Amino acid sequence: MAFKRDLYPAGAKTVSVRSTYGGGEIDLRQEFDDLIYGGGNSIPHGRPFLTRRMRRDADNNLLKCACVDPATREPDVSCVYCLGEGYYWDETWITGYATYVGADGGLSNRARFLRPGIVRADTKVFYFRYDTVLTYYDKIVEVRLDTEGDPVVPYNREAIYKPQTIINYRSDRGRTEYIAVFCQENDAIRPD
């Protein structure tokens, strides 16, 4: 008796399509949202981060903190307002995905899966939704999570990353499908 195996078991995820292109096209924005936030038969794979966005004035200039020394232009690292950033900022929660990648071969190889045993944790890439607004002055903050993936209260900042490369991955007619932010692991600030 031959064993019959169903390649599409009940509850298997179906590929989303956009009817505007005449069928068969994958909507990468929807696929990204399903992966990060969960959707259809998929569980969420994203995790919470904080984005530290620097405040700007009406002319889009960064707002310097009062702690910045006028002569040296250096901030006070113990400042209670900016925590040593030198600029006023706001933190907001965002959901994304992060992974370590190696720099062997340069930028073209950063997003490839690495062979076991050669992972050098020198670069971390964060993936965010297409409508995420980040600049090179902003920061990505990892907070301590419990075993279920929820932030531990009181909140504890584990690492603060400065974006090195921000890429808008584009596809359908040039629209941004998702954003990747590459950060150097050795530049990360670890408060503890």
C-alpha positions in Angstrom: 0.0 0.0 0.0 1.5 3.4 -1.1 1.7 6.2 1.5 -0.1 9.3 0.3 1.1 12.6 1.6 -0.8 15.8 1.3 1.5 18.6 0.3 -1.1 21.2 1.4 -2.4 20.2 4.8 -5.5 21.7 6.2 -4.7 25.2 7.6 -1.7 25.8 5.4 -1.1 29.4 4.6 -2.2 30.6 1.2 -0.2 33.2 -0.7 -1.9 36.6 -0.8 -2.3 38.2 -4.3 -3.1 41.6 -5.5 -5.8 41.7 -8.1 -4.6 45.0 -9.5 -1.8 43.1 -11.4 -4.0 40.5 -12.9 -3.4 37.7 -10.5 -0.4 35.7 -9.3 1.5 38.5 -7.8 2.6 38.4 -4.2 1.8 41.5 -2.1 5.2 41.9 -0.3 3.7 44.4 2.1 1.0 42.0 3.2 3.5 39.1 3.4 5.8 41.2 5.6 2.8 42.2 7.9 1.7 38.6 8.1 5.3 37.5 9.1 5.8 40.3 11.7 2.3 40.8 13.1 0.8 37.4 12.3 -2.1 36.9 9.9 -4.0 34.1 8.2 -2.6 31.0 9.8 0.7 32.6 10.8 1.8 33.5 14.3 3.6 36.8 14.8 7.4 36.6 14.4 8.1 40.2 15.2 9.3 41.6 18.5 9.0 45.0 20.2 11.7 47.6 19.9 11.9 51.3 20.8 12.8 53.9 18.3 14.5 57.0 19.6 13.6 59.8 17.2 15.5 63.0 17.6 13.3 66.1 17.9 13.5 68.8 15.2 12.5 72.4 15.0 10.3 74.0 12.3 13.3 74.1 9.9 14.0 70.4 10.4 17.1 71.1 12.5 17.9 68.9 15.5 17.0 70.4 18.8 20.2 70.6 21.0 19.8 69.7 24.6 20.6 72.4 27.2 23.4 70.2 28.5 25.6 70.7 25.4 28.7 72.7 26.2 28.9 75.7 23.9 32.7 75.6 23.7 33.3 71.9 23.2 29.9 71.1 21.7 29.9 67.9 23.9 26.8 66.7 25.7 26.8 65.8 29.4 26.7 62.0 29.6 24.8 62.1 32.9 22.1 64.5 31.5 18.6 63.5 32.7 17.0 65.0 29.6 18.9 63.5 26.7 20.9 60.7 28.5 24.0 61.9 26.8 22.7 62.1 23.2 23.1 65.8 22.9 19.7 66.3 21.4 16.1 66.0 22.7 14.3 62.9 21.6 11.2 60.8 22.0 10.9 57.0 22.2 8.0 55.1 20.6 7.3 51.4 20.4 7.7 49.6 17.1 7.4 46.0 16.1 10.1 44.5 13.8 12.5 41.7 13.3 16.3 41.6 13.9 19.0 39.2 13.0 22.8 39.1 13.0 24.6 39.0 9.6 28.2 38.8 8.6 30.0 41.3 6.5 32.1 38.8 4.6 31.8 39.9 1.0 30.5 43.4 1.7 27.0 44.8 1.5 25.9 42.4 -1.3 26.3 39.4 1.0 24.9 41.0 4.2 21.4 39.6 3.8 22.4 36.1 2.8 22.1 33.2 5.2 25.5 32.2 6.6 27.0 28.8 6.8 27.2 27.3 10.4 30.3 28.3 12.3 31.2 31.5 10.5 28.7 33.9 12.0 30.6 37.1 13.0 28.3 39.2 15.1 29.6 42.5 13.6 26.4 43.6 12.0 22.8 43.5 13.1 20.0 44.2 10.6 16.5 45.3 11.7 13.5 44.9 9.4 10.6 47.3 9.7 7.3 48.0 8.0 7.4 50.1 4.8 5.9 53.2 6.5 8.6 53.4 9.2 10.4 56.7 9.3 14.0 56.5 10.6 17.0 58.8 9.9 20.7 58.3 10.5 20.3 60.5 13.7 17.7 58.2 15.2 18.4 55.1 17.3 17.0 51.6 17.7 16.7 50.4 21.3 16.5 46.8 22.3 14.7 46.3 25.6 14.8 43.3 27.9 12.0 40.8 27.1 10.6 38.0 29.2 10.4 34.4 28.0 7.1 35.1 26.2 8.6 38.1 24.3 6.9 40.8 26.3 8.9 43.8 27.6 10.0 43.4 31.2 8.6 46.1 33.5 10.2 48.4 34.6 11.7 48.7 31.1 15.4 48.0 30.8 17.3 49.2 27.7 19.8 46.4 26.8 21.4 47.9 23.7 21.1 51.1 21.6 22.0 50.9 17.9 22.9 53.7 15.5 21.8 53.1 11.9 24.7 52.8 9.5 22.7 51.9 6.4 19.0 52.4 5.8 17.6 50.6 2.8 14.1 51.0 1.4 13.5 47.7 -0.4 11.4 48.4 -3.4 9.4 46.3 -5.8 6.0 46.8 -7.3 6.3 49.9 -9.5 9.0 51.2 -7.2 7.0 51.3 -4.0 8.7 50.6 -0.7 7.8 47.1 0.5 9.9 47.0 3.8 12.8 48.7 5.3 16.1 47.2 6.5 18.4 49.1 8.9 22.0 47.8 9.2 23.8 48.6 12.5 27.3 47.8 13.7 27.3 45.6 16.7 30.6 46.9 18.0 29.1 50.5 18.0 26.1 49.5 20.1 25.8 51.2 23.5 25.1 48.8 26.3 24.1 50.7 29.5 25.1 47.8 31.8 
